């Protein structure tokens, strides 16, 4: 399910990018003074449609991102990996067992005395 939502997010993002690139800028620069008289009724409707499409796609992406968090696997269902099991086995094997000394005394090994 997470994969499906991720694919939908990618598709909506690509569509949003295309819709934003198609829109004319609404900046207040020098060209805005001359271009305002050239707009006809049909161009204004197209601009409204593109603006509504932009907001709709942005909301869809937001909702899909929130929904995707519900389907992210936390990994608690998985068993330990083979590498993790080997590390734990190596750690238990590397720990010396001092209870197996012939005289029964548990002693720690003496340092070698070499220091840098």
Buried (B, 14 or more C-beta within 10 A) or exposed (E): EEEEBBEBBEBBBEBBEEBEEEEEEEEEEEEEEEEEEEEEEEEEEBBEEBEEBBEBBBEBBEEBEEBBEEEEEEEEEEEEEEEEEEEEEEEEEEEEEEEEEEEEEEEEEEEEEEEE
